[in-house]
């Protein structure tokens, strides 16, 4: 309650600042950043509370905006990399510090470190970010009978068979039912209980994320304070604020690796907020680079011939900018005989409620990614695709995929899945409390 009131007071204060600007009035730290006084900035940097470091000054700007606009690269680097200053703050002109940068040198300071890459992955069995951990190939079982399976194909690792083509429809209905439980049924029950169930769930979601941060992000990490702040803001009001959770995922912290092993702590609260994120539901094409072994490429070719489907097993970062994925995949580099450069193109014919455009969409919908230049589209676990085409060029392979809308063919199929899903999910555990069951293939697993 204290934090909530503090945030309300700060928001009111900043609204008053924007309505009554005081030119030339700002803190000592702001002027040091604006004037390029590196030594004074270093002297003050670790003495200022994190919230004050990001405050909107009486003149309608922030220290990071001032340093960025005036081209003080050393100070911008200190603010971003020593204390993890907030990049999403906008000044009186409605611009972020990245947007205020006047030179490419300054803009590059806002980029993700070059050794870090979320838009390409190595197919390495020992890597948490390998292609096998991120995607599952599913094939209709009746098709497998007629096709010759490659001798060197790791069947158990890659494929999950369905007994009949009707089961594909069942999986779609099951996904739709799982989402309906989160978005409609539980809120309905909560309304009947005066909001108590939603409050309990949000409290447990918050506790799980806090636990995740404390286990994986050291207090000395430059983004630790920001992580805690984002979680607090996400659950600060009666209604979940999911944009803060999306930004949390994009931070360069060990949380990214932890979520590739267990997506639940972030996946579950986002499931309850899919409707709130409707303006960000993605329609179009996004890209991801992959380094893939030849035998795994063979798996995709065979899966396409067998009318297979792809399911994301965890969070998956893609980019609207094809060149970003191509660059990270090393498409223009010399060919590696052991690993092929593969460009995966994900086409969404209709807006998809499990794929979000994290970039700036309008003046009202600002960028929610920590790295504005990446044009990220984030896919949630259990996003489904069919393989449309595999094209082989001299130095890379392109895999074309199309999103499968998780909408069942009939209302009866939906309700059958809904009630079976509810029965299966009678006892899932969230945090320290048990609400439903975790069983494949429910969205609540």
N, C-alpha and C positions, 0 to 999 in steps of 0.2 A: 504494500500500500504506500509506504514511504517513497519507494522508487517511482511508483506510478505518479504520485503527486509531484515529485521532483521533475519528472519529464514534462508534465503538464505545465508547470511553472516555467520551465526553460522554453517550451514551445511558445507560450504566451509572450515571454520576454523577447524572443526572436521576431515574432510577428510585430511587436511594438517597434523593434529596431528598424525593420523594413519599412514601416509606415512613417517613422520619424528619424531619418538618417542624419547622422552628425559627421559631416565631412571633416577629415583631419583628426578625428577622435578615435584612438585605439590603444591597445596595451603596449607596454614596453617590448614584450616578446614579438608582437606583430611588427613593430617598427624595425626591430633587429632583422626579421625575416625579409621585410620589404626592401631594406637598405643594403642587404648582403653582408651584414656583420656576422661572419661565421663564428668568430670566437665568442661573441656575446650569446649567440644562439646555442652553442655548445654548453655554455655556462648555465643557461636557464632551462635547457631542454628536459633534463631529468628531475627538475624541481617542481614542474607544473603538473597538476593532476590531469589525467587523460581527458576528462570531459572539458576542462578549460583549454586544453591544447587545441581542441576542435571547435571552440566557441565562435559564434558569429559576432564580430566586433561591431561597435556602434556605427562604423562607417559602412556596414553591410558586406564585409569581406572576412576572410580567415587568413591566418598566417601562411597556410599552404597555398592559397590562391595568390597571395602577394608575392611569394617566392617564385611561384611558377610563372606568373605573368611577367615578372621582371627578369627572368632568366637566370636565377641564382641556383645553378645546378647542384652545388655542394649542399646547400641548405635543403633543397627539395629532397635530395638523397637521404639526408639526416632525418627529416620529418617522416619519410615513408619507411625507411629501413631500420631506424633506431627505435622509433616509438609507434610505428604503424598507424600514422594519422589517417583519419577518415577521408576516403577519396570521394564519397558520394555527396558531401556537403555542396550546396549551391550558394552562390553569392547573390547580391542584389540584382544581378543581370540574369539570374536563372542558369548560370553556367557552373560546371564543376571545375576543379583546378586543372584537370587534364584538358578540358575544352579551352581554358584560358592560356594554355602554353603557347608561346609564340614561335618556338623553334622545334625541330625534330629531336634535337639533343635533349630538351626538357621532356618531350612526349615519351621518349624511350625510357626515361626513368620510371614511368608509370607502367611499363610492360612487365609481364611475368619474367622472372630470371630465365635466361636462355637455356640453362640446363634442365629446366622444368618444362614438361610438355604434356598437356591433357588432351591433345587432338590427334595423337598418334601413340600406338603401343607396340611393344615388342612381344612377339609370340614366344614367351619364355616360361616354361613350366614353373620356374622358381619365382616368378614375378607375380605380385598381387594384382598387377594391372595387365596381365596377359589376356590375349583374345579369348582364351578358353574360360577365364573367369568372368568375362564381361558379356559374352553371348552364348546362347544355347541354340543349336539347330534342331528343329523338330520336324519329323517326316511322318506322313500318313503311313500306317503300317501296311495297308493293302498294296501300296506302291512298291514297298521293299521286296515283295515276293517276286516281282517281275524284273527287277533291275539287278545287275551284277554288282555286288559290293566289292570295292577295291581290296586286294589282299592285305595292303598295309594300312587299312583304314581303322582308326581307333574308335570303334562303334560306341562303346559304353561311355567314352569321354565326351562325345559330341552330340549324339542323337537321343531323343526321347520319342518313342513311337506312340502313335495313337491307333486304336483298334480299327476305327472306321472314320470316314470323312465327316460323319455326324459329330464325332468327338471334337473336331476342330471348332464346330459351332458351339459345342458344349463349353470349350475353354473360353471362347469369346463371351458367352453368356455368364460364365463363372466370374470373369474379370469384371464385367458390368455389374454383376450382383455384389461383388466385394466392394466396389466403389460406392454403390448405392447404400450399403450398410453404413459406410463412413460418412457419406454426405447427407443422407436423408433420414435413415432409420434411427441412428444414434442421436442426431440433433432433435428428432421428434420426441424420443424418450426423454431427452434432457429438458425440453420445454415443459413436458408433463411434470418433471421433477424440479421445476424452477431453476434450471440451469446447472444443477449440482453435478450431473454426470459429465457434462462438458468441462466443468471446472476441475473435476478430479482427473480427467484424461489429460487436460492441458498441464496440470501440475506434474503429472507423471512424465509427460513428454519433456517438460522443462528439466526435470530431475535427471532423466536419461541423457539428455544432451549435456547438461552440466557435468555429469559423471564422465562422459566421453571426452570432454575438454580437459578435465582434471587428470585423466589417465594418459592422455596423448599429447597435450600441449604444455610444456613446462612454463612455470610462472615467469621465467626469464625470457620467454619467446616474445618477439616484438608484437605479435598479433594476439597475445593472451588476453589483454584487456579488451580488445575489440571483439574477440569471440564471446566473452562474458557479456559485453554490452549488447551484442546482437541477439543473444538468447533472451536476455532480460526484456529487450524491446519487443521481440516476437510474441512473448506471452504476457506483456505488460497490461494489455487491455482485456476486456471481456471476450472479444473476438480475436482469434489468432491472427497475427500479422505475418503471413508466409514469406513476403519479400525479404525479410531479414534472414530467414532460414536459407533462402537461395543464395544470398550474399555470403553467408557463413560457409556454404559449400565451396564457393569460388576462392576463398582465402588460401594462401599458400602456407598450409600448416599440415602436421601429421594426421589431422582428421580425415583428409582426403584418402589416405591409405587405409585408415581404420574402417571407413565406410565401404571400401571395396571388398572388405571381408564380411562386414555385417551392415547392410544398408538401413536396417530397421530404425535406429534412433532418429534418423532424419526422414526416412520414407514414410513412417506412420503419421507424423503430424502433417506432412504435406498432403497425404491422402484425404485428410479431413478439410483441406483448404483448396481443393481443385476448382471449385466453382468461383472462389474469390480470385483465382488466378486466370479466369477466363479471358481477360484482355491480352494475356500473354500466351494463350494456347497457339501453338505454332502451325502454320500452313505454308508449304513451300518445300525447298530442298536444302538440306544441311549436309556437311561432309566431315569425315573422320579418316585419318590416315592409319594404316596398320602395317606392321612388318609381320609377314606370315610365311610359315614353312610350306613347301610344296604339297606335302601330304594333307595339310589343312585346307589348302586351296582345292585339292581334289575332293575334300569333304563337301565344300560349298557347291562345286560343280555337280556332284552326285545328288546333293540335296535339292538343287534347282531342277534337275531332271526328274526327281521324285516328288516335285511339287511341295518342297519343304517350307518351313517357316522359321524365322529368327525371333528369339525372345531375349530382350535385355535382362541380364541377371542382376545388375546393379546399376548405379548411376552411370550415365555415359555422356561425356562432353563432346559436342560437335560444333562446327562453325558454319555460319552463313557464307563465309569467305572461303571459296574452294582453294585459293592459293595458300591459305594458312595450313590447311590439311595437307596439301601437296608438298609444301616446304618441310613440314615436320616429318612427313613420310619419306623424305629423301628421294622424291621421284626423279630429280635431275642429277642425282649422284650416281657413281659407277654401280653396276649391278652386283649384288651379293648373291652368290650361288646358293647359299643356305637360307636366306630370307628374302622374300620378294616384297617390293613396295606395293601396297594395295590401297587404293582409294575407295572408301565405302561412301556411296551417295544415298542418303535417306530421303525419300520423297514422301511428303504428307499431302495427299490430294485434298483432305478436309482438315479443319482445325483439330488438333489432337490435344486431349486434356492431360496427357502424360508427357508432353514435350513443350518446353517453355522457352520463349524468346527472352533472353536476359538483357538484351540491349535496350537502348533508348527508343521507344516507340512513338512518343509524343511528348509535348511539354509537361503533360500530367503524368506520363509513365516514363520515368527516367530509367537509366541503366541500373540494374541491380547486381551486375557482375562487378567484382573488384577490379577487373581489367577491361576497361571500356573498348580497347582496340581489338579484342578477340572475337567480337560479334557471336557470342556463344548461344547455342541452343542446347538446353540440358534435357536429356531424356531420363525418365524415372525407370526403375526396375519394372519388368512385366510389360514393356511396350513391345507390340508384336509387328512383325514385317513378313512379307513374302519376297522371295528372290525373283527379280524380274529379268536380269541379264548379267552376264559376266563377259567383259571385254578384255582381251589381252593385247597390250601394245608392246613395243620393243623393250621398254624398261619398267613398265608397271602394269598392274591389273586393276580394272575398275569393276566393282560389284554394285549393281543397281538394286535397291530395295524399296519396297512400297509399304507404307503403314497399313496395317489391318485395323479397321475401326472396330472397337470392342462393343459392337451393338448387335445383339442376337437377331435372327431372322424373324422370330415371332415373340409376342408378348408372353405366351405360355412357356417358351423356353427360358425367358428371362425369369419368370416367377419360380419355375422349377429350380433354376440355378440359385436364385435368391434364398429360397427356404433351405435348400441343401447346404448352401454356403453358411447360413446362420447356424444350422445344426452342427456343421463341421467346426465352426468357430465359437463353440459354446464356452471355451475356456482359454482364450488367448492371454498371454502374460505381457503386460506393459509396465515396465519399471518393476516395482516390488509387489504389484497387485495383478491379479489374474482376472481377465474379462472374457477372452475368447481363446480358441485353440489355434496353434500354429501348424497347419498341415498343407502340403502342396496339393493343388496349385493355387490356393487362395491368395488374394492380394494382401491379406493380413498376415501372411507367414513371415 
